[in-house]
Amino acid sequence: MRDGSALGVETCMGNGSGTALDCLVSAERIVINGQDAVLAVLQDITERKRSERELYSAIETVMTDASWFSRGLVEKLSVLRNPGEAGKPAVPDLTGRERQVLDLICWGESDKAIGQALSLSGSTVRNHAAALYRKIGVNRRTQAVV
């Protein structure tokens, strides 16, 4: 009502039999013979939305063990999963050591292997991992990879 039109608004509507339909709605306020009216186009996108949900579910399944995938692929899957996150930095305010630990975690390395690669004790690796988990807002290794 504010702009006099709507373009490509996603909404869920019920049909006569009570089935929910995902729709893409475009509408414009018009005047016909002096009477206010609305010209609206509704496009049923139920199948597309179902396919999107299946894709997101498949991405979630793949992301539970992302150690098999390159970091670039994991980042692309993450963007598909959270399209609004695309312009945000992947890793905020990590120290150089935390970045090294995260890179090795993304490569699927164990704490012991990370410690050997960086000449650190296992407890020091766990401390760096805990610090980076706090900074990026996760609490599991697989979430850190994502």
TADABEL-V270115 format. One record per backbone hydrogen bond with DSSP energy under -0.5 kcal/mol. NH is the residue of the N-H (numbers start at 1). CO is the residue of the C=O. If there is no record, write none. Layout:
nh=NH co=CO
nh=NH co=CO
This chain:
nh=6 co=27
nh=9 co=25
nh=10 co=8
nh=11 co=23
nh=13 co=21
nh=15 co=19
nh=18 co=15
nh=21 co=13
nh=23 co=11
nh=23 co=21
nh=24 co=43
nh=25 co=9
nh=25 co=23
nh=26 co=41
nh=27 co=6
nh=28 co=39
nh=29 co=4
nh=30 co=37
nh=32 co=35
nh=35 co=32
nh=37 co=30
nh=39 co=28
nh=40 co=38
nh=41 co=26
nh=43 co=24
nh=44 co=42
nh=45 co=22
nh=45 co=43
nh=46 co=22
nh=49 co=45
nh=50 co=46
nh=51 co=47
nh=52 co=48
nh=53 co=49
nh=54 co=50
nh=55 co=51
nh=56 co=52
nh=57 co=53
nh=58 co=54
nh=59 co=55
nh=60 co=56
nh=61 co=57
nh=62 co=58
nh=63 co=59
nh=64 co=60
nh=64 co=61
nh=65 co=62
nh=66 co=63
nh=68 co=65
nh=69 co=66
nh=74 co=70
nh=75 co=71
nh=76 co=72
nh=77 co=73
nh=78 co=74
nh=79 co=75
nh=80 co=76
nh=81 co=77
nh=82 co=78
nh=83 co=80
nh=85 co=82
nh=86 co=83
nh=88 co=85
nh=99 co=95
nh=100 co=96
nh=101 co=97
nh=102 co=98
nh=103 co=99
nh=104 co=100
nh=105 co=101
nh=106 co=102
nh=107 co=103
nh=108 co=105
nh=109 co=104
nh=114 co=110
nh=115 co=111
nh=116 co=112
nh=117 co=113
nh=118 co=114
nh=119 co=115
nh=119 co=116
nh=120 co=115
nh=125 co=121
nh=126 co=122
nh=127 co=123
nh=128 co=124
nh=129 co=125
nh=130 co=126
nh=131 co=127
nh=132 co=128
nh=133 co=129
nh=134 co=130
nh=135 co=131
nh=136 co=132
nh=137 co=133
nh=137 co=134
nh=138 co=133
nh=144 co=140
nh=145 co=141
nh=146 co=142
